[in-house]
Amino acid sequence: MKNKFNHSAVHKNNRRDQVARSVTEQGIKRMREALEDAKLRLEHSEELTEGKRHG
């Protein structure tokens, strides 16, 4: 028995994925805040280790 292809379900899933992947203003702000935080953490760790990286 061949299954029918449910086009409406596929469209709904594609739309849900598109909305989930869209970037909102609030998301952009959060990403910028995270980037600034990462820069500050990097600066601080470089100050503590005098620019030397372990490894």
All heavy atoms as a GROMACS GRO file, in nm:
protein
  452
    1MET      N    1   0.084  -0.118   0.000
    1MET     CA    2   0.000   0.000   0.000
    1MET      C    3   0.089   0.124   0.000
    1MET      O    4   0.180   0.136   0.081
    1MET     CB    5  -0.090  -0.002   0.124
    1MET     CG    6  -0.180   0.115   0.135
    1MET     SD    7  -0.287   0.092   0.278
    1MET     CE    8  -0.391   0.231   0.256
    2LYS      N    9   0.060   0.213  -0.092
    2LYS     CA   10   0.141   0.334  -0.105
    2LYS      C   11   0.085   0.446  -0.017
    2LYS      O   12  -0.036   0.470  -0.017
    2LYS     CB   13   0.143   0.378  -0.251
    2LYS     CG   14   0.236   0.492  -0.277
    2LYS     CD   15   0.243   0.523  -0.426
    2LYS     CE   16   0.338   0.638  -0.449
    2LYS     NZ   17   0.346   0.674  -0.589
    3ASN      N   18   0.171   0.510   0.059
    3ASN     CA   19   0.127   0.620   0.145
    3ASN      C   20   0.106   0.745   0.062
    3ASN      O   21   0.182   0.774  -0.031
    3ASN     CB   22   0.231   0.649   0.253
    3ASN     CG   23   0.240   0.536   0.352
    3ASN    OD1   24   0.146   0.461   0.368
    3ASN    ND2   25   0.354   0.526   0.417
    4LYS      N   26   0.005   0.822   0.098
    4LYS     CA   27  -0.018   0.950   0.031
    4LYS      C   28   0.077   1.054   0.088
    4LYS      O   29   0.111   1.051   0.206
    4LYS     CB   30  -0.162   0.996   0.051
    4LYS     CG   31  -0.262   0.916  -0.026
    4LYS     CD   32  -0.400   0.978  -0.013
    4LYS     CE   33  -0.500   0.903  -0.096
    4LYS     NZ   34  -0.634   0.962  -0.088
    5PHE      N   35   0.119   1.143   0.002
    5PHE     CA   36   0.210   1.249   0.043
    5PHE      C   37   0.127   1.365   0.096
    5PHE      O   38   0.043   1.420   0.025
    5PHE     CB   39   0.295   1.293  -0.077
    5PHE     CG   40   0.410   1.380  -0.040
    5PHE    CD1   41   0.519   1.327   0.025
    5PHE    CD2   42   0.410   1.515  -0.071
    5PHE    CE1   43   0.627   1.405   0.059
    5PHE    CE2   44   0.516   1.595  -0.038
    5PHE     CZ   45   0.626   1.540   0.027
    6ASN      N   46   0.149   1.402   0.220
    6ASN     CA   47   0.069   1.507   0.283
    6ASN      C   48   0.137   1.642   0.262
    6ASN      O   49   0.228   1.680   0.335
    6ASN     CB   50   0.053   1.477   0.431
    6ASN     CG   51  -0.045   1.569   0.499
    6ASN    OD1   52  -0.081   1.672   0.446
    6ASN    ND2   53  -0.087   1.530   0.618
    7HIS      N   54   0.094   1.715   0.159
    7HIS     CA   55   0.158   1.843   0.125
    7HIS      C   56   0.139   1.949   0.232
    7HIS      O   57   0.228   2.029   0.256
    7HIS     CB   58   0.104   1.894  -0.009
    7HIS     CG   59   0.148   1.813  -0.125
    7HIS    ND1   60   0.272   1.825  -0.182
    7HIS    CD2   61   0.084   1.715  -0.194
    7HIS    CE1   62   0.284   1.740  -0.280
    7HIS    NE2   63   0.172   1.671  -0.292
    8SER      N   64   0.023   1.951   0.296
    8SER     CA   65   0.000   2.054   0.398
    8SER      C   66   0.092   2.034   0.518
    8SER      O   67   0.140   2.131   0.576
    8SER     CB   68  -0.146   2.054   0.443
    8SER     OG   69  -0.179   1.931   0.504
    9ALA      N   70   0.119   1.910   0.553
    9ALA     CA   71   0.210   1.884   0.666
    9ALA      C   72   0.352   1.926   0.630
    9ALA      O   73   0.424   1.981   0.714
    9ALA     CB   74   0.207   1.736   0.704
   10VAL      N   75   0.392   1.903   0.507
   10VAL     CA   76   0.527   1.943   0.464
   10VAL      C   77   0.539   2.094   0.467
   10VAL      O   78   0.637   2.149   0.516
   10VAL     CB   79   0.558   1.888   0.322
   10VAL    CG1   80   0.687   1.946   0.269
   10VAL    CG2   81   0.565   1.737   0.326
   11HIS      N   82   0.437   2.163   0.416
   11HIS     CA   83   0.439   2.309   0.416
   11HIS      C   84   0.446   2.362   0.559
   11HIS      O   85   0.520   2.455   0.589
   11HIS     CB   86   0.315   2.365   0.346
   11HIS     CG   87   0.306   2.514   0.352
   11HIS    ND1   88   0.388   2.596   0.280
   11HIS    CD2   89   0.226   2.595   0.426
   11HIS    CE1   90   0.359   2.722   0.309
   11HIS    NE2   91   0.260   2.723   0.396
   12LYS      N   92   0.368   2.303   0.648
   12LYS     CA   93   0.366   2.346   0.788
   12LYS      C   94   0.504   2.327   0.851
   12LYS      O   95   0.554   2.415   0.920
   12LYS     CB   96   0.261   2.266   0.865
   12LYS     CG   97   0.245   2.309   1.009
   12LYS     CD   98   0.129   2.241   1.078
   12LYS     CE   99   0.157   2.093   1.093
   12LYS     NZ  100   0.056   2.021   1.168
   13ASN      N  101   0.568   2.213   0.825
   13ASN     CA  102   0.701   2.188   0.880
   13ASN      C  103   0.804   2.284   0.822
   13ASN      O  104   0.890   2.333   0.895
   13ASN     CB  105   0.743   2.044   0.855
   13ASN     CG  106   0.664   1.945   0.937
   13ASN    OD1  107   0.604   1.982   1.038
   13ASN    ND2  108   0.660   1.821   0.894
   14ASN      N  109   0.796   2.310   0.692
   14ASN     CA  110   0.890   2.404   0.630
   14ASN      C  111   0.872   2.544   0.687
   14ASN      O  112   0.969   2.614   0.713
   14ASN     CB  113   0.870   2.407   0.478
   14ASN     CG  114   0.921   2.282   0.411
   14ASN    OD1  115   0.998   2.206   0.469
   14ASN    ND2  116   0.878   2.259   0.289
   15ARG      N  117   0.748   2.584   0.708
   15ARG     CA  118   0.720   2.717   0.764
   15ARG      C  119   0.771   2.724   0.907
   15ARG      O  120   0.829   2.825   0.948
   15ARG     CB  121   0.569   2.744   0.758
   15ARG     CG  122   0.531   2.880   0.804
   15ARG     CD  123   0.581   2.987   0.709
   15ARG     NE  124   0.549   3.117   0.764
   15ARG     CZ  125   0.631   3.221   0.758
   15ARG    NH1  126   0.744   3.213   0.695
   15ARG    NH2  127   0.596   3.334   0.812
   16ARG      N  128   0.752   2.619   0.984
   16ARG     CA  129   0.800   2.616   1.122
   16ARG      C  130   0.952   2.628   1.126
   16ARG      O  131   1.007   2.702   1.207
   16ARG     CB  132   0.755   2.486   1.190
   16ARG     CG  133   0.788   2.482   1.337
   16ARG     CD  134   0.747   2.351   1.402
   16ARG     NE  135   0.604   2.329   1.391
   16ARG     CZ  136   0.548   2.211   1.362
   16ARG    NH1  137   0.625   2.106   1.342
   16ARG    NH2  138   0.418   2.198   1.355
   17ASP      N  139   1.020   2.559   1.036
   17ASP     CA  140   1.166   2.568   1.029
   17ASP      C  141   1.209   2.709   0.990
   17ASP      O  142   1.306   2.762   1.044
   17ASP     CB  143   1.222   2.468   0.928
   17ASP     CG  144   1.219   2.326   0.981
   17ASP    OD1  145   1.199   2.308   1.103
   17ASP    OD2  146   1.236   2.234   0.899
   18GLN      N  147   1.138   2.768   0.895
   18GLN     CA  148   1.174   2.902   0.849
   18GLN      C  149   1.160   3.003   0.964
   18GLN      O  150   1.246   3.088   0.983
   18GLN     CB  151   1.084   2.942   0.733
   18GLN     CG  152   1.118   3.076   0.671
   18GLN     CD  153   1.025   3.113   0.557
   18GLN    OE1  154   0.922   3.049   0.537
   18GLN    NE2  155   1.060   3.216   0.484
   19VAL      N  156   1.053   2.994   1.039
   19VAL     CA  157   1.032   3.084   1.152
   19VAL      C  158   1.138   3.060   1.259
   19VAL      O  159   1.191   3.154   1.318
   19VAL     CB  160   0.889   3.067   1.210
   19VAL    CG1  161   0.875   3.140   1.342
   19VAL    CG2  162   0.787   3.116   1.110
   20ALA      N  163   1.171   2.935   1.284
   20ALA     CA  164   1.271   2.902   1.386
   20ALA      C  165   1.408   2.955   1.347
   20ALA      O  166   1.488   2.991   1.434
   20ALA     CB  167   1.276   2.752   1.407
   21ARG      N  168   1.436   2.961   1.219
   21ARG     CA  169   1.568   3.006   1.174
   21ARG      C  170   1.577   3.156   1.153
   21ARG      O  171   1.685   3.210   1.135
   21ARG     CB  172   1.605   2.938   1.042
   21ARG     CG  173   1.626   2.791   1.056
   21ARG     CD  174   1.644   2.728   0.919
   21ARG     NE  175   1.626   2.586   0.922
   21ARG     CZ  176   1.724   2.500   0.935
   21ARG    NH1  177   1.848   2.542   0.943
   21ARG    NH2  178   1.700   2.371   0.937
   22SER      N  179   1.464   3.226   1.153
   22SER     CA  180   1.465   3.370   1.130
   22SER      C  181   1.531   3.440   1.249
   22SER      O  182   1.523   3.396   1.363
   22SER     CB  183   1.324   3.423   1.110
   22SER     OG  184   1.249   3.412   1.228
   23VAL      N  185   1.596   3.551   1.220
   23VAL     CA  186   1.667   3.626   1.323
   23VAL      C  187   1.584   3.748   1.359
   23VAL      O  188   1.548   3.828   1.273
   23VAL     CB  189   1.807   3.669   1.273
   23VAL    CG1  190   1.880   3.747   1.379
   23VAL    CG2  191   1.887   3.548   1.231
   24THR      N  192   1.554   3.762   1.485
   24THR     CA  193   1.474   3.875   1.531
   24THR      C  194   1.567   3.983   1.586
   24THR      O  195   1.686   3.960   1.611
   24THR     CB  196   1.377   3.831   1.642
   24THR    OG1  197   1.453   3.783   1.752
   24THR    CG2  198   1.283   3.722   1.593
   25GLU      N  199   1.511   4.101   1.607
   25GLU     CA  200   1.590   4.210   1.665
   25GLU      C  201   1.642   4.172   1.803
   25GLU      O  202   1.757   4.200   1.836
   25GLU     CB  203   1.504   4.336   1.678
   25GLU     CG  204   1.498   4.419   1.553
   25GLU     CD  205   1.430   4.552   1.577
   25GLU    OE1  206   1.463   4.620   1.677
   25GLU    OE2  207   1.345   4.587   1.495
   26GLN      N  208   1.558   4.108   1.881
   26GLN     CA  209   1.599   4.066   2.015
   26GLN      C  210   1.712   3.962   2.006
   26GLN      O  211   1.807   3.966   2.083
   26GLN     CB  212   1.480   4.009   2.091
   26GLN     CG  213   1.511   3.980   2.235
   26GLN     CD  214   1.389   3.932   2.310
   26GLN    OE1  215   1.289   3.894   2.251
   26GLN    NE2  216   1.398   3.932   2.442
   27GLY      N  217   1.703   3.873   1.908
   27GLY     CA  218   1.807   3.773   1.888
   27GLY      C  219   1.939   3.836   1.850
   27GLY      O  220   2.046   3.795   1.896
   28ILE      N  221   1.932   3.939   1.766
   28ILE     CA  222   2.054   4.010   1.725
   28ILE      C  223   2.118   4.079   1.844
   28ILE      O  224   2.239   4.075   1.863
   28ILE     CB  225   2.022   4.112   1.613
   28ILE    CG1  226   1.986   4.037   1.484
   28ILE    CG2  227   2.139   4.204   1.589
   28ILE    CD1  228   1.932   4.125   1.375
   29LYS      N  229   2.034   4.141   1.929
   29LYS     CA  230   2.086   4.206   2.050
   29LYS      C  231   2.155   4.106   2.140
   29LYS      O  232   2.264   4.132   2.193
   29LYS     CB  233   1.973   4.275   2.126
   29LYS     CG  234   1.922   4.400   2.058
   29LYS     CD  235   1.807   4.460   2.136
   29LYS     CE  236   1.748   4.580   2.064
   29LYS     NZ  237   1.629   4.632   2.133
   30ARG      N  238   2.093   3.990   2.157
   30ARG     CA  239   2.153   3.885   2.243
   30ARG      C  240   2.286   3.837   2.184
   30ARG      O  241   2.382   3.813   2.257
   30ARG     CB  242   2.058   3.767   2.257
   30ARG     CG  243   1.929   3.800   2.325
   30ARG     CD  244   1.947   3.805   2.477
   30ARG     NE  245   1.820   3.824   2.542
   30ARG     CZ  246   1.778   3.939   2.594
   30ARG    NH1  247   1.856   4.044   2.587
   30ARG    NH2  248   1.662   3.948   2.652
   31MET      N  249   2.292   3.823   2.052
   31MET     CA  250   2.416   3.778   1.989
   31MET      C  251   2.526   3.883   2.005
   31MET      O  252   2.641   3.849   2.032
   31MET     CB  253   2.392   3.748   1.840
   31MET     CG  254   2.308   3.624   1.818
   31MET     SD  255   2.259   3.600   1.646
   31MET     CE  256   2.416   3.563   1.572
   32ARG      N  257   2.490   4.010   1.992
   32ARG     CA  258   2.589   4.117   2.012
   32ARG      C  259   2.639   4.120   2.156
   32ARG      O  260   2.758   4.139   2.181
   32ARG     CB  261   2.529   4.252   1.974
   32ARG     CG  262   2.518   4.272   1.825
   32ARG     CD  263   2.476   4.412   1.790
   32ARG     NE  264   2.466   4.426   1.645
   32ARG     CZ  265   2.368   4.487   1.584
   32ARG    NH1  266   2.271   4.544   1.654
   32ARG    NH2  267   2.367   4.496   1.453
   33GLU      N  268   2.545   4.103   2.250
   33GLU     CA  269   2.584   4.099   2.392
   33GLU      C  270   2.679   3.983   2.418
   33GLU      O  271   2.778   3.999   2.491
   33GLU     CB  272   2.460   4.088   2.480
   33GLU     CG  273   2.375   4.212   2.484
   33GLU     CD  274   2.242   4.191   2.556
   33GLU    OE1  275   2.216   4.079   2.604
   33GLU    OE2  276   2.164   4.288   2.562
   34ALA      N  277   2.649   3.867   2.359
   34ALA     CA  278   2.735   3.750   2.379
   34ALA      C  279   2.874   3.775   2.319
   34ALA      O  280   2.976   3.735   2.377
   34ALA     CB  281   2.671   3.627   2.317
   35LEU      N  282   2.879   3.841   2.203
   35LEU     CA  283   3.007   3.871   2.139
   35LEU      C  284   3.089   3.967   2.225
   35LEU      O  285   3.210   3.946   2.246
   35LEU     CB  286   2.985   3.929   2.000
   35LEU     CG  287   3.110   3.967   1.923
   35LEU    CD1  288   3.196   3.843   1.896
   35LEU    CD2  289   3.073   4.036   1.793
   36GLU      N  290   3.024   4.072   2.276
   36GLU     CA  291   3.095   4.167   2.362
   36GLU      C  292   3.146   4.098   2.489
   36GLU      O  293   3.258   4.123   2.533
   36GLU     CB  294   3.003   4.284   2.398
   36GLU     CG  295   2.976   4.379   2.283
   36GLU     CD  296   3.103   4.442   2.229
   36GLU    OE1  297   3.189   4.485   2.309
   36GLU    OE2  298   3.117   4.447   2.105
   37ASP      N  299   3.064   4.012   2.546
   37ASP     CA  300   3.103   3.937   2.665
   37ASP      C  301   3.224   3.849   2.634
   37ASP      O  302   3.319   3.844   2.713
   37ASP     CB  303   2.987   3.852   2.715
   37ASP     CG  304   3.019   3.783   2.845
   37ASP    OD1  305   3.062   3.852   2.939
   37ASP    OD2  306   3.002   3.660   2.852
   38ALA      N  307   3.223   3.784   2.519
   38ALA     CA  308   3.335   3.697   2.482
   38ALA      C  309   3.463   3.780   2.464
   38ALA      O  310   3.571   3.737   2.504
   38ALA     CB  311   3.302   3.621   2.354
   39LYS      N  312   3.450   3.899   2.405
   39LYS     CA  313   3.567   3.986   2.386
   39LYS      C  314   3.626   4.027   2.520
   39LYS      O  315   3.748   4.026   2.540
   39LYS     CB  316   3.529   4.110   2.305
   39LYS     CG  317   3.508   4.083   2.158
   39LYS     CD  318   3.470   4.212   2.088
   39LYS     CE  319   3.440   4.190   1.941
   39LYS     NZ  320   3.399   4.316   1.876
   40LEU      N  321   3.537   4.066   2.614
   40LEU     CA  322   3.584   4.106   2.747
   40LEU      C  323   3.652   3.990   2.819
   40LEU      O  324   3.755   4.008   2.884
   40LEU     CB  325   3.469   4.159   2.830
   40LEU     CG  326   3.410   4.294   2.786
   40LEU    CD1  327   3.286   4.326   2.867
   40LEU    CD2  328   3.514   4.404   2.801
   41ARG      N  329   3.594   3.871   2.808
   41ARG     CA  330   3.653   3.754   2.873
   41ARG      C  331   3.791   3.722   2.813
   41ARG      O  332   3.884   3.688   2.884
   41ARG     CB  333   3.562   3.632   2.858
   41ARG     CG  334   3.438   3.640   2.944
   41ARG     CD  335   3.344   3.524   2.915
   41ARG     NE  336   3.221   3.535   2.988
   41ARG     CZ  337   3.202   3.482   3.109
   41ARG    NH1  338   3.297   3.414   3.166
   41ARG    NH2  339   3.088   3.498   3.171
   42LEU      N  340   3.803   3.736   2.681
   42LEU     CA  341   3.931   3.711   2.616
   42LEU      C  342   4.036   3.812   2.662
   42LEU      O  343   4.150   3.775   2.694
   42LEU     CB  344   3.915   3.717   2.463
   42LEU     CG  345   4.042   3.694   2.382
   42LEU    CD1  346   4.097   3.554   2.407
   42LEU    CD2  347   4.015   3.716   2.235
   43GLU      N  348   3.997   3.940   2.665
   43GLU     CA  349   4.090   4.044   2.714
   43GLU      C  350   4.136   4.013   2.856
   43GLU      O  351   4.254   4.024   2.887
   43GLU     CB  352   4.021   4.180   2.713
   43GLU     CG  353   4.022   4.251   2.582
   43GLU     CD  354   3.957   4.388   2.593
   43GLU    OE1  355   3.962   4.449   2.703
   43GLU    OE2  356   3.900   4.433   2.493
   44HIS      N  357   4.042   3.978   2.941
   44HIS     CA  358   4.075   3.951   3.081
   44HIS      C  359   4.168   3.830   3.093
   44HIS      O  360   4.266   3.834   3.167
   44HIS     CB  361   3.946   3.926   3.161
   44HIS     CG  362   3.969   3.904   3.306
   44HIS    ND1  363   4.015   4.002   3.390
   44HIS    CD2  364   3.954   3.793   3.382
   44HIS    CE1  365   4.028   3.953   3.512
   44HIS    NE2  366   3.990   3.827   3.510
   45SER      N  367   4.140   3.725   3.018
   45SER     CA  368   4.226   3.607   3.027
   45SER      C  369   4.365   3.635   2.972
   45SER      O  370   4.464   3.584   3.023
   45SER     CB  371   4.163   3.488   2.954
   45SER     OG  372   4.161   3.509   2.816
   46GLU      N  373   4.373   3.721   2.868
   46GLU     CA  374   4.505   3.757   2.815
   46GLU      C  375   4.583   3.841   2.915
   46GLU      O  376   4.705   3.830   2.924
   46GLU     CB  377   4.490   3.829   2.681
   46GLU     CG  378   4.454   3.735   2.567
   46GLU     CD  379   4.435   3.807   2.436
   46GLU    OE1  380   4.427   3.932   2.435
   46GLU    OE2  381   4.429   3.738   2.333
   47GLU      N  382   4.512   3.926   2.990
   47GLU     CA  383   4.579   4.005   3.094
   47GLU      C  384   4.636   3.913   3.202
   47GLU      O  385   4.748   3.932   3.248
   47GLU     CB  386   4.480   4.103   3.159
   47GLU     CG  387   4.448   4.224   3.077
   47GLU     CD  388   4.346   4.313   3.144
   47GLU    OE1  389   4.320   4.296   3.266
   47GLU    OE2  390   4.289   4.397   3.074
   48LEU      N  391   4.557   3.814   3.241
   48LEU     CA  392   4.601   3.724   3.348
   48LEU      C  393   4.717   3.636   3.304
   48LEU      O  394   4.806   3.605   3.383
   48LEU     CB  395   4.485   3.637   3.394
   48LEU     CG  396   4.371   3.710   3.465
   48LEU    CD1  397   4.259   3.612   3.497
   48LEU    CD2  398   4.421   3.776   3.592
   49THR      N  399   4.716   3.593   3.178
   49THR     CA  400   4.820   3.500   3.131
   49THR      C  401   4.930   3.572   3.055
   49THR      O  402   5.018   3.510   2.999
   49THR     CB  403   4.759   3.394   3.039
   49THR    OG1  404   4.697   3.458   2.928
   49THR    CG2  405   4.657   3.310   3.113
   50GLU      N  406   4.922   3.706   3.053
   50GLU     CA  407   5.020   3.789   2.984
   50GLU      C  408   5.030   3.751   2.836
   50GLU      O  409   5.137   3.750   2.778
   50GLU     CB  410   5.156   3.779   3.053
   50GLU     CG  411   5.152   3.830   3.196
   50GLU     CD  412   5.276   3.794   3.275
   50GLU    OE1  413   5.360   3.719   3.223
   50GLU    OE2  414   5.286   3.839   3.388
   51GLY      N  415   4.917   3.721   2.776
   51GLY     CA  416   4.912   3.693   2.633
   51GLY      C  417   4.957   3.555   2.593
   51GLY      O  418   4.955   3.520   2.475
   52LYS      N  419   4.998   3.475   2.691
   52LYS     CA  420   5.046   3.339   2.658
   52LYS      C  421   4.929   3.244   2.655
   52LYS      O  422   4.840   3.251   2.740
   52LYS     CB  423   5.147   3.290   2.761
   52LYS     CG  424   5.271   3.376   2.767
   52LYS     CD  425   5.361   3.328   2.878
   52LYS     CE  426   5.478   3.421   2.893
   52LYS     NZ  427   5.556   3.393   3.014
   53ARG      N  428   4.927   3.157   2.558
   53ARG     CA  429   4.823   3.055   2.551
   53ARG      C  430   4.884   2.923   2.587
   53ARG      O  431   4.995   2.890   2.546
   53ARG     CB  432   4.765   3.048   2.411
   53ARG     CG  433   4.691   3.173   2.374
   53ARG     CD  434   4.611   3.151   2.249
   53ARG     NE  435   4.541   3.274   2.216
   53ARG     CZ  436   4.414   3.277   2.186
   53ARG    NH1  437   4.344   3.166   2.182
   53ARG    NH2  438   4.356   3.391   2.158
   54HIS      N  439   4.809   2.847   2.664
   54HIS     CA  440   4.860   2.715   2.701
   54HIS      C  441   4.822   2.615   2.592
   54HIS      O  442   4.727   2.634   2.518
   54HIS     CB  443   4.802   2.672   2.835
   54HIS     CG  444   4.654   2.648   2.832
   54HIS    ND1  445   4.564   2.751   2.833
   54HIS    CD2  446   4.582   2.535   2.827
   54HIS    CE1  447   4.443   2.703   2.829
   54HIS    NE2  448   4.450   2.571   2.825
   55GLY      N  449   4.899   2.511   2.581
   55GLY     CA  450   4.859   2.409   2.485
   55GLY      C  451   4.971   2.337   2.422
   55GLY      O  452   5.080   2.347   2.407
   0.00000   0.00000   0.00000
